[in-house]
């Protein structure tokens, strides 16, 4: 009977130790804050803004042309009905071109953003994994997305990752 009790106690302690050791260490990081502090990300953002301004300049030209057509249609009382209809059709076609240009511009901007930032994201993700392994963390939670509602306490590894990336 004593042997059974002893075996039962050993079994309970073994299971408890195993469960506790499988929990692992938990850390968190704000990846958005990390990217914002990286000089390479700031440079990529400046390139993206410069790229976007090219589309904005073209769009402004379309917008001015559209406004000119609308002003002609509304302001010229001597315009014949046929001429007015042609100007209205021109304005409608220009409006459609503007919408298409806006959609294509957004797609090109998204692609450029991905080209500029994906290497940075990949690099920082690998660095985060390296830092986590070096410091014995089994879980790293990105708290920049504000999706996680409840989680066990963990350590902020942002300073460790910044140090690894040589960021002040």
C-alpha positions in Angstrom: 0.0 0.0 0.0 2.8 2.4 0.9 4.5 1.5 -2.4 1.4 2.4 -4.4 1.1 5.8 -2.5 4.8 6.5 -3.2 4.5 5.6 -6.9 1.4 7.8 -7.1 3.2 10.8 -5.5 6.2 10.3 -7.8 3.9 10.2 -10.8 2.0 13.4 -9.8 5.3 15.3 -9.2 6.7 14.0 -12.6 3.5 15.1 -14.5 3.4 18.5 -12.7 7.1 19.1 -13.5 6.6 18.1 -17.1 3.6 20.4 -17.6 5.4 23.3 -15.9 8.5 22.9 -18.0 6.5 22.8 -21.2 5.0 26.2 -20.6 8.2 28.0 -21.6 9.2 31.6 -21.3 7.0 34.2 -22.9 8.2 37.5 -24.3 6.5 40.3 -26.3 7.6 42.9 -28.7 6.0 45.8 -30.5 7.2 45.2 -34.1 5.7 48.4 -35.3 7.8 50.4 -32.8 10.8 48.4 -33.9 10.3 49.2 -37.6 9.8 52.9 -36.8 13.1 53.0 -35.0 15.0 51.4 -37.9 16.9 53.8 -40.2 16.4 51.5 -43.1 12.6 51.6 -42.5 12.7 55.4 -42.4 14.6 55.4 -45.7 12.1 53.0 -47.3 9.2 55.2 -46.1 10.8 58.2 -47.7 11.2 56.3 -51.0 7.6 55.3 -50.8 6.4 58.9 -50.2 8.5 60.1 -53.2 7.1 57.3 -55.4 3.5 58.2 -54.2 4.1 61.9 -55.0 4.6 61.0 -58.7 1.1 59.6 -58.8 -0.3 62.5 -56.9 1.2 65.0 -59.5 -0.4 63.1 -62.4 -3.7 62.8 -60.5 -3.7 66.6 -59.9 -3.2 67.2 -63.6 -6.3 65.0 -64.3 -8.2 66.8 -61.7 -7.4 70.2 -63.1 -8.4 69.0 -66.6 -11.7 67.7 -65.2 -12.4 71.0 -63.4 -11.6 72.9 -66.6 -14.2 70.8 -68.5 -16.8 71.2 -65.8 -16.2 75.0 -65.8 -16.6 75.1 -69.6 -19.9 73.1 -69.4 -21.3 75.3 -66.6 -19.9 78.6 -67.6 -20.4 78.9 -71.4 -24.0 79.7 -72.0 -23.4 80.2 -75.8 -22.2 76.5 -76.2 -24.4 74.5 -78.5 -26.3 71.5 -77.2 -24.2 69.1 -79.3 -20.9 70.7 -78.0 -22.2 70.5 -74.4 -23.0 66.8 -74.8 -19.5 66.2 -76.2 -17.9 68.0 -73.3 -20.1 66.1 -70.8 -19.0 62.8 -72.4 -15.4 64.0 -72.3 -15.8 64.8 -68.6 -17.4 61.4 -67.9 -14.6 59.6 -69.7 -12.0 61.6 -67.9 -13.7 60.8 -64.6 -13.5 57.1 -65.4 -9.9 57.4 -66.4 -9.2 59.1 -63.0 -10.9 56.3 -61.1 -8.9 53.7 -63.0 -5.7 55.6 -62.5 -6.4 55.8 -58.8 -7.0 52.0 -58.5 -3.8 51.2 -60.6 -1.8 53.7 -58.5 -2.9 52.1 -55.3 -1.9 48.7 -56.6 1.5 49.9 -57.7 2.0 51.7 -54.3 1.1 48.5 -52.4 3.5 46.5 -54.6 6.3 49.1 -54.0 5.6 49.1 -50.2 5.9 45.3 -50.2 9.2 45.5 -52.2 10.6 48.1 -49.8 9.4 46.7 -46.5 9.3 42.9 -46.9 13.1 42.5 -46.7 13.0 44.5 -43.5 10.2 42.5 -42.0 11.9 39.2 -42.9 15.2 40.4 -41.4 13.6 41.7 -38.1 11.5 38.5 -37.8 14.7 36.4 -38.1 16.5 38.7 -35.5 13.5 38.4 -33.1 13.7 34.6 -33.4 17.5 34.6 -32.8 17.1 36.9 -29.7 14.3 34.7 -28.4 16.4 31.5 -28.8 19.4 33.2 -27.3 17.4 34.2 -24.2 15.4 31.0 -23.8 12.0 32.3 -24.9 9.6 29.7 -26.4 6.9 32.2 -27.3 7.1 35.8 -28.6 3.9 37.8 -28.9 3.7 40.8 -31.2 1.6 43.3 -29.2 1.6 46.1 -31.9 -1.6 44.8 -33.5 -3.6 45.1 -30.3 -5.4 41.9 -31.1 -4.3 39.9 -28.1 -6.8 40.5 -25.3 -5.3 38.3 -22.5 -1.9 36.7 -22.2 0.4 35.5 -19.5 3.0 38.0 -18.4 6.2 38.1 -20.4 9.3 40.1 -21.0 9.6 42.9 -23.5 12.4 41.9 -25.8 12.3 45.1 -27.9 15.5 46.5 -26.3 17.3 43.2 -26.9 16.3 43.1 -30.6 17.3 46.8 -31.0 20.7 46.0 -29.5 21.1 43.1 -31.8 20.2 45.3 -34.8 22.5 48.1 -33.5 19.6 50.6 -33.2 19.6 53.3 -30.6 
